[in-house]
Amino acid sequence: MANLSVRNLDDEIVANLRVRAARHGVSMEEEIRHILRDAAATPERLGDLAVRLFSPAYGEEELVLPERQTSDPVEFPE
């Protein structure tokens, strides 16, 4: 695994990271790893997101669509 040093961070950024890490119950180093992992991750493709959200395998219940309502065509006088 690689190591990374970041210099010249504002004190406010370091303080905010410390608070954020404490809120999540992890070390500041772990919190920074999590932030970098999320920032560098490949974005989810739209199709994968749809499958994850609407596929029965990913949810407790199958998606139930309401019955389609139809109407008679409109007739215009000639």
ABEGO torsion letter per residue (X at the ends): XBBBBBBGBBAAAAAAAAAAAAAAGBBAAAAAAAAAAAAABBBBBAAAAAAAAABAAABABBBBBBBBBBBBBBBBBX
